[in-house]
């Protein structure tokens, strides 16, 4: 079974970090977002990965090739024309009659897909949400089949949000529909939407079902990234390692064995990567990437890149790589 993973976006909502690193390689508890997705797909029986790459694509290719021994393809999306266009590019690596799954590159999920792959129908992962306006949504008929798929509806037509997992029973049916979307110039915000392709499939007679995904963790912006970070630490609490001197550790936290912490209070919900030096600090609900120095500071709800030097009294920081912030009195 093949999986298509679109990872070509610029990740504008996570700037400044995504100016120098793809969103899918931002760290969560010592592992990039993409690492969690690939590990879960492999556990669910996927044996071939198709990445649609663009922004900073070399970093993604290097990470996948050095971290996983799985057959992988990297297809460059030169023009950013939307998710439908990105998925359509994968047609060169998938046979017309093949089933495949699409998983968005900024969505960590916790659901067993193996039973879904046995379905005779295409299937969409959904979760009920209170405000579905920023998602695609599915509307069901009385038999439980999808009768309508709408991207970012302006009025409430369904609370069943699409979570970014799409199982397609026969590849050619989706690719034919996506080709129609692009030929007819069906666009939203100057992008081709996957929801419009799915809707054309339904209008052409495709029967599509849904499956619930309660474990759905969005990583698309700072707030949701920190929420997902907290969930990961709670569900799989790692053992805090590293060198500690006169410090208090409040679980759950992740501290790399090659990090040094002195005269500090760390946690809860903190990740500190390798070669970090933390001195005289109080830190909670924060992600700190590798080779970063933090001292004389109270930090909360923050994301700190790598090779950063942070000194002072700031309390809520969102600073990217190779930066220096120092409070001078």
RODO-2510 file (C-alpha; in nm, 4 decimals, decimal comma):
residues 329
     n   res          X          Y          Z
     1     x     0,0000     0,0000     0,0000
     2     x     0,1240     0,3467    -0,0934
     3     x     0,0808     0,6712     0,0953
     4     x     0,0892     1,0210    -0,0511
     5     x     0,2175     1,2855     0,1901
     6     x     0,1911     1,6471     0,0684
     7     x     0,4687     1,8512     0,2358
     8     x     0,5269     2,1328    -0,0138
     9     x     0,3708     2,4190     0,1826
    10     x     0,5523     2,7202     0,3240
    11     x     0,3958     2,6919     0,6712
    12     x     0,3311     3,0653     0,6955
    13     x     0,1376     3,0338     1,0225
    14     x     0,4497     2,8973     1,1898
    15     x     0,6907     3,1692     1,0861
    16     x     0,9646     3,2593     1,1675
    17     x     1,0568     2,8905     1,2171
    18     x     0,9415     2,7845     0,8715
    19     x     1,1565     3,0445     0,6969
    20     x     1,4562     2,8174     0,7526
    21     x     1,2977     2,4767     0,8060
    22     x     0,9977     2,2894     0,6624
    23     x     0,7013     2,2830     0,8984
    24     x     0,7004     1,9027     0,9019
    25     x     1,0541     1,8963     1,0450
    26     x     0,9763     2,1087     1,3503
    27     x     1,0535     1,9046     1,6646
    28     x     0,8041     1,7555     1,9092
    29     x     0,9500     1,5729     2,2102
    30     x     1,2750     1,4971     2,0317
    31     x     1,1299     1,3931     1,6960
    32     x     1,0127     1,5892     1,3886
    33     x     0,6405     1,6044     1,3146
    34     x     0,7004     1,4019     0,9986
    35     x     0,8719     1,1272     1,1991
    36     x     0,5525     1,0538     1,3920
    37     x     0,3497     1,0376     1,0710
    38     x     0,5901     0,8041     0,8906
    39     x     0,6270     0,5701     1,1889
    40     x     0,2475     0,5376     1,2171
    41     x     0,2054     0,4736     0,8446
    42     x     0,4693     0,2015     0,8502
    43     x     0,3017     0,0426     1,1527
    44     x    -0,0276     0,0424     0,9586
    45     x     0,1274    -0,1534     0,6731
    46     x     0,2331     0,1192     0,4294
    47     x     0,5418     0,0075     0,2370
    48     x     0,5911     0,2920    -0,0121
    49     x     0,5833     0,6678     0,0450
    50     x     0,5242     0,9440    -0,2090
    51     x     0,6174     1,2912    -0,0881
    52     x     0,4992     1,6018    -0,2710
    53     x     0,7776     1,8455    -0,1863
    54     x     0,8483     2,2107    -0,2507
    55     x     0,9667     2,4586     0,0122
    56     x     1,3101     2,3533     0,1479
    57     x     1,2600     2,0107    -0,0100
    58     x     1,6239     1,9047     0,0312
    59     x     1,5848     1,9003     0,4105
    60     x     1,2837     1,6694     0,3853
    61     x     1,4578     1,4321     0,1451
    62     x     1,7679     1,4163     0,3657
    63     x     1,5615     1,3460     0,6769
    64     x     1,3561     1,0666     0,5181
    65     x     1,6499     0,8969     0,3468
    66     x     1,8676     0,9026     0,6596
    67     x     1,5950     0,8075     0,9074
    68     x     1,3849     0,5412     0,7306
    69     x     1,4607     0,2426     0,5083
    70     x     1,1364     0,2536     0,3099
    71     x     1,0862     0,2985    -0,0642
    72     x     1,0263     0,6707    -0,1152
    73     x     0,9516     0,9034    -0,4058
    74     x     0,9927     1,2815    -0,3998
    75     x     0,7855     1,4784    -0,6501
    76     x     0,8461     1,8514    -0,6725
    77     x     0,5426     2,0812    -0,6812
    78     x     0,6846     2,3843    -0,8609
    79     x     0,3638     2,5899    -0,8576
    80     x     0,1732     2,6073    -0,5281
    81     x    -0,1730     2,5508    -0,6718
    82     x    -0,3349     2,3785    -0,3760
    83     x    -0,3801     2,0348    -0,2246
    84     x    -0,5706     1,8927    -0,5216
    85     x    -0,2859     1,9855    -0,7538
    86     x    -0,0292     1,8377    -0,5127
    87     x    -0,2125     1,5049    -0,4930
    88     x    -0,2629     1,4984    -0,8717
    89     x     0,1152     1,5049    -0,9180
    90     x     0,1356     1,1644    -0,7447
    91     x    -0,0451     0,9929    -1,0353
    92     x     0,2892     0,9135    -1,2005
    93     x     0,3815     0,6856    -0,9079
    94     x     0,0451     0,5070    -0,8613
    95     x    -0,1236     0,2565    -1,0895
    96     x    -0,4805     0,3427    -1,2021
    97     x    -0,6445     0,0483    -1,0215
    98     x    -0,4357     0,0797    -0,7044
    99     x    -0,5718     0,1831    -0,3657
   100     x    -0,3728     0,4415    -0,1735
   101     x    -0,3994     0,6737     0,1236
   102     x    -0,3347     1,0477     0,1516
   103     x    -0,2096     1,1841     0,4854
   104     x    -0,1412     1,5538     0,5278
   105     x     0,2080     1,6335     0,6489
   106     x     0,1046     1,8508     0,9444
   107     x    -0,1433     1,6067     1,1011
   108     x    -0,0355     1,3511     1,3601
   109     x    -0,3053     1,0873     1,3958
   110     x    -0,3841     0,7985     1,6278
   111     x    -0,6165     0,5548     1,4544
   112     x    -0,5632     0,2029     1,3175
   113     x    -0,5870     0,2346     0,9393
   114     x    -0,5431    -0,1358     0,8665
   115     x    -0,9156    -0,2074     0,8909
   116     x    -0,9911     0,0951     0,6698
   117     x    -0,7582    -0,0398     0,4001
   118     x    -0,9781    -0,3542     0,3809
   119     x    -1,2907    -0,1524     0,3017
   120     x    -1,4579    -0,1912    -0,0370
   121     x    -1,5249     0,1842    -0,0331
   122     x    -1,3126     0,4956    -0,0338
   123     x    -1,3130     0,6493     0,3138
   124     x    -1,2515     0,9888     0,4755
   125     x    -1,1196     1,0441     0,8268
   126     x    -1,3474     1,2792     1,0211
   127     x    -1,3862     1,4283     1,3664
   128     x    -1,6796     1,6249     1,5044
   129     x    -1,5812     1,9830     1,5881
   130     x    -1,7707     2,2819     1,7234
   131     x    -1,6492     2,5300     1,4618
   132     x    -1,5921     2,3628     1,1231
   133     x    -1,5454     2,6830     0,9221
   134     x    -1,1687     2,6454     0,8791
   135     x    -1,1918     2,2812     0,7674
   136     x    -1,3340     2,0786     0,4858
   137     x    -1,6512     1,9019     0,6032
   138     x    -1,8457     1,5907     0,5055
   139     x    -2,2243     1,5747     0,4850
   140     x    -2,3732     1,2244     0,5144
   141     x    -2,6908     1,0746     0,3719
   142     x    -2,9344     0,8563     0,5650
   143     x    -2,7267     0,5456     0,4892
   144     x    -2,3973     0,6886     0,6197
   145     x    -2,2428     0,7570     0,2801
   146     x    -2,0917     1,0966     0,2001
   147     x    -2,3260     1,3002    -0,0178
   148     x    -2,1349     1,6276    -0,0109
   149     x    -1,7835     1,7516     0,0646
   150     x    -1,7319     2,1259     0,1113
   151     x    -1,4091     2,3149     0,1815
   152     x    -1,4357     2,5807     0,4549
   153     x    -1,8162     2,6248     0,4463
   154     x    -1,9417     2,9758     0,5269
   155     x    -2,2534     2,8420     0,6988
   156     x    -2,2992     2,5402     0,9230
   157     x    -2,3851     2,2378     0,7093
   158     x    -2,1958     1,9736     0,9086
   159     x    -1,9698     1,9449     1,2118
   160     x    -1,7830     1,6487     1,0621
   161     x    -1,4436     1,7997     0,9842
   162     x    -1,2048     1,6252     0,7472
   163     x    -0,8882     1,5562     0,9458
   164     x    -0,6484     1,5043     0,6561
   165     x    -0,6629     1,1251     0,6064
   166     x    -0,8181     1,0041     0,2802
   167     x    -0,8329     0,6409     0,1662
   168     x    -0,8956     0,6052    -0,2071
   169     x    -1,0068     0,2604    -0,3261
   170     x    -0,9193     0,3138    -0,6953
   171     x    -0,6626     0,5789    -0,7810
   172     x    -0,7896     0,6589    -1,1315
   173     x    -1,1279     0,7731    -0,9989
   174     x    -0,9711     1,0454    -0,7874
   175     x    -0,7144     1,1471    -1,0483
   176     x    -0,9835     1,1741    -1,3173
   177     x    -1,1902     1,3940    -1,0854
   178     x    -0,8914     1,6139    -1,0001
   179     x    -0,8164     1,6588    -1,3692
   180     x    -1,1733     1,7793    -1,4191
   181     x    -1,1350     2,0250    -1,1301
   182     x    -0,8282     2,1787    -1,2915
   183     x    -0,9682     2,1776    -1,6452
   184     x    -1,2818     2,3569    -1,5212
   185     x    -1,0708     2,5975    -1,3111
   186     x    -1,2671     2,5195    -0,9940
   187     x    -1,0685     2,7131    -0,7325
   188     x    -1,0966     2,8606    -0,3837
   189     x    -0,8511     3,1339    -0,2839
   190     x    -0,6630     3,0697    -0,6095
   191     x    -0,6015     2,7049    -0,5180
   192     x    -0,7457     2,3738    -0,6348
   193     x    -0,9147     2,2021    -0,3412
   194     x    -0,9124     1,8268    -0,2794
   195     x    -1,2696     1,8577    -0,1487
   196     x    -1,3881     1,9582    -0,4965
   197     x    -1,2272     1,6477    -0,6437
   198     x    -1,3940     1,4271    -0,3856
   199     x    -1,7285     1,5946    -0,4603
   200     x    -1,6897     1,5192    -0,8311
   201     x    -1,6133     1,1560    -0,7459
   202     x    -1,9419     1,1368    -0,5545
   203     x    -2,1323     1,3003    -0,8407
   204     x    -1,9755     1,0436    -1,0745
   205     x    -2,1158     0,7592    -0,8620
   206     x    -1,8357     0,6876    -0,6131
   207     x    -1,9578     0,5627    -0,2749
   208     x    -1,7507     0,7114     0,0069
   209     x    -1,7776     0,6351     0,3775
   210     x    -1,6250     0,8035     0,6828
   211     x    -1,4342     0,6804     0,9870
   212     x    -1,3865     0,8556     1,3197
   213     x    -1,0427     0,9827     1,4177
   214     x    -1,0516     1,0865     1,7829
   215     x    -0,6737     1,1021     1,8010
   216     x    -0,6159     1,3951     1,5657
   217     x    -0,3404     1,6400     1,6502
   218     x    -0,2982     1,9517     1,4388
   219     x     0,0479     2,1094     1,4017
   220     x    -0,0415     2,3949     1,1697
   221     x     0,0158     2,6951     1,3989
   222     x     0,1929     2,7822     1,7249
   223     x    -0,1105     2,7270     1,9522
   224     x    -0,2022     2,3870     1,8091
   225     x     0,1633     2,2798     1,7862
   226     x     0,2075     2,3386     2,1605
   227     x    -0,1225     2,1585     2,2292
   228     x    -0,0028     1,8583     2,0275
   229     x     0,3318     1,8714     2,2092
   230     x     0,1490     1,8467     2,5433
   231     x    -0,0590     1,5518     2,4207
   232     x     0,2459     1,3599     2,2970
   233     x     0,4276     1,4068     2,6281
   234     x     0,1197     1,2904     2,8205
   235     x     0,0470     0,9854     2,6045
   236     x     0,4048     0,8586     2,5849
   237     x     0,5915     1,0201     2,8728
   238     x     0,9638     1,0021     2,7926
   239     x     1,2301     0,9625     3,0565
   240     x     1,4091     1,2874     3,1338
   241     x     1,7784     1,2318     3,0754
   242     x     2,0773     1,4611     3,0463
   243     x     2,3002     1,6276     3,3029
   244     x     2,1148     1,7928     3,5933
   245     x     2,2670     2,0106     3,8653
   246     x     2,0494     2,1452     4,1487
   247     x     1,7396     2,1372     3,9299
   248     x     1,3785     2,0282     3,9645
   249     x     1,2097     1,8321     3,6848
   250     x     0,8280     1,8312     3,6694
   251     x     0,7038     1,5567     3,4380
   252     x     0,6124     1,5104     3,1632
   253     x     0,9183     1,6477     2,9897
   254     x     1,1670     1,5376     2,7261
   255     x     1,5326     1,6193     2,7914
   256     x     1,7964     1,4828     2,5561
   257     x     2,0808     1,2845     2,7179
   258     x     2,3296     1,5379     2,5781
   259     x     2,1583     1,8420     2,7319
   260     x     2,2774     2,0186     3,0467
   261     x     2,0407     2,1731     3,3009
   262     x     2,1584     2,3632     3,6106
   263     x     1,9816     2,5602     3,8852
   264     x     1,6513     2,5434     3,6994
   265     x     1,2909     2,4282     3,7228
   266     x     1,1838     2,2423     3,4083
   267     x     0,8278     2,1357     3,3307
   268     x     0,5661     2,0383     3,2846
   269     x     0,5398     2,0013     2,9061
   270     x     0,8929     2,0930     2,8063
   271     x     1,1218     1,9495     2,5373
   272     x     1,4947     2,0249     2,5444
   273     x     1,7004     1,8831     2,2587
   274     x     2,0653     1,7802     2,2354
   275     x     2,3548     2,0098     2,3254
   276     x     2,1261     2,2625     2,4955
   277     x     2,2520     2,4501     2,8014
   278     x     1,9893     2,5650     3,0497
   279     x     2,1015     2,7703     3,3510
   280     x     1,9029     2,9519     3,6194
   281     x     1,5724     2,9241     3,4327
   282     x     1,2097     2,8372     3,4984
   283     x     1,0571     2,6777     3,1889
   284     x     0,7173     2,5213     3,1209
   285     x     0,5049     2,4444     2,8139
   286     x     0,7960     2,5127     2,5780
   287     x     0,9888     2,3498     2,2922
   288     x     1,3634     2,4186     2,2737
   289     x     1,5586     2,2895     1,9747
   290     x     1,9203     2,1722     1,9729
   291     x     2,2370     2,3719     2,0465
   292     x     2,0496     2,6469     2,2286
   293     x     2,1508     2,8345     2,5430
   294     x     1,8845     2,9633     2,7838
   295     x     1,9685     3,1395     3,1092
   296     x     1,8327     3,3813     3,3685
   297     x     1,4786     3,3643     3,2324
   298     x     1,1226     3,2527     3,2963
   299     x     0,9723     3,0914     2,9849
   300     x     0,6197     2,9699     2,9104
   301     x     0,4208     2,8834     2,5959
   302     x     0,7288     2,9328     2,3791
   303     x     0,9014     2,7776     2,0768
   304     x     1,2768     2,8306     2,0514
   305     x     1,4776     2,7295     1,7435
   306     x     1,8294     2,5853     1,7314
   307     x     2,1560     2,7744     1,7820
   308     x     1,9745     3,0417     1,9829
   309     x     2,1125     3,2350     2,2811
   310     x     1,8346     3,3594     2,5083
   311     x     1,9086     3,5582     2,8226
   312     x     1,6866     3,7915     3,0234
   313     x     1,3355     3,8051     3,1658
   314     x     1,1111     3,7464     2,8624
   315     x     0,8200     3,5099     2,9251
   316     x     0,6593     3,4228     2,5926
   317     x     0,8974     3,3755     2,3004
   318     x     0,8621     3,2532     1,9433
   319     x     1,2133     3,2820     1,8005
   320     x     1,3718     3,0902     1,5154
   321     x     1,7211     2,9566     1,4465
   322     x     2,0522     3,1397     1,4864
   323     x     1,9077     3,4218     1,6968
   324     x     2,0184     3,6008     2,0099
   325     x     1,7980     3,7798     2,2629
   326     x     1,9538     3,9356     2,5695
   327     x     1,7975     4,1643     2,8265
   328     x     2,0459     4,4393     2,9130
   329     x     1,9708     4,6504     3,2183
***
